[in-house]
Amino acid sequence: MIKLLYFARFRDALDCAGEQLPLPAHIDDIAGLVAYLGERGKPWRETLGGARVLVAINQEVADFDAPVKEGDEVAFFPPVTGG
């Protein structure tokens, strides 16, 4: 199982703050996980499939080619601006 967390507008768009998900054997990185979640339908593809998505694995910012494994916590969140 992996733990998925969705923050800010992602949480609102997906109507979900988080979930536990069995990690399919064919998924080995964040890009594969995003593609898998996108198979759920348009809201998932549009929300997580865009270029303006940040991801953290076990509370450390990661790239889409970062490996994901059983037991990981994966968080998706939009970029934040401030000033």
C-alpha positions as CSV (number, residue, x, y, z in Angstrom):
1,M,0.0,0.0,0.0
2,I,1.0,3.6,-0.6
3,K,-0.6,6.6,1.0
4,L,-1.7,9.4,-1.4
5,L,-2.3,13.0,-0.2
6,Y,-3.9,15.7,-2.3
7,F,-3.5,19.4,-1.2
8,A,-5.2,22.7,-1.9
9,R,-7.0,23.0,-5.3
10,F,-6.1,19.3,-6.0
11,R,-8.1,18.2,-3.0
12,D,-11.0,20.3,-4.2
13,A,-10.9,19.2,-7.8
14,L,-10.6,15.5,-6.9
15,D,-13.0,15.8,-3.9
16,C,-10.5,13.7,-2.0
17,A,-7.9,14.7,0.6
18,G,-6.1,11.3,0.5
19,E,-6.4,7.6,0.1
20,Q,-4.6,4.3,0.6
21,L,-3.8,2.5,-2.6
22,P,-2.3,-0.9,-3.4
23,L,0.7,-0.2,-5.6
24,P,0.3,-2.0,-8.9
25,A,3.4,-4.1,-9.8
26,H,3.9,-2.3,-13.1
27,I,4.3,1.1,-11.5
28,D,7.8,2.1,-10.5
29,D,7.9,5.9,-10.6
30,I,5.7,8.9,-10.1
31,A,5.1,9.3,-13.8
32,G,3.6,5.8,-13.9
33,L,1.6,6.5,-10.8
34,V,0.1,9.7,-12.3
35,A,-0.7,7.8,-15.6
36,Y,-2.4,5.1,-13.5
37,L,-4.5,7.6,-11.6
38,G,-5.3,9.4,-14.8
39,E,-7.1,6.2,-15.9
40,R,-9.8,7.1,-13.4
41,G,-11.1,9.8,-15.7
42,K,-10.9,13.4,-16.9
43,P,-10.7,15.1,-13.5
44,W,-7.8,13.0,-12.5
45,R,-6.0,13.4,-15.9
46,E,-6.5,17.2,-15.9
47,T,-5.6,17.7,-12.3
48,L,-2.5,15.5,-11.9
49,G,-1.4,15.3,-15.6
50,G,-0.5,19.0,-16.0
51,A,2.9,20.6,-15.8
52,R,1.9,22.6,-12.7
53,V,2.1,19.7,-10.3
54,L,4.5,19.3,-7.5
55,V,5.1,16.0,-5.8
56,A,6.7,14.8,-2.6
57,I,7.7,11.3,-1.6
58,N,7.9,10.8,2.2
59,Q,7.8,14.6,2.7
60,E,10.7,15.3,0.3
61,V,10.1,17.1,-3.0
62,A,10.6,14.7,-6.0
63,D,10.6,14.6,-9.8
64,F,8.2,12.6,-11.9
65,D,11.0,10.1,-12.6
66,A,11.5,9.4,-8.9
67,P,10.9,5.8,-7.8
68,V,7.9,4.9,-5.7
69,K,7.6,1.8,-3.6
70,E,5.4,0.1,-1.2
71,G,5.0,2.0,2.1
72,D,5.7,5.4,0.5
73,E,3.6,8.5,1.2
74,V,3.1,10.5,-2.0
75,A,1.7,14.0,-1.8
76,F,0.5,16.1,-4.8
77,F,0.2,19.8,-4.5
78,P,0.1,22.9,-6.7
79,P,3.1,25.3,-6.9
80,V,2.9,28.1,-4.3
81,T,3.8,31.7,-4.9
82,G,4.3,34.4,-2.4
83,G,6.0,37.6,-1.8
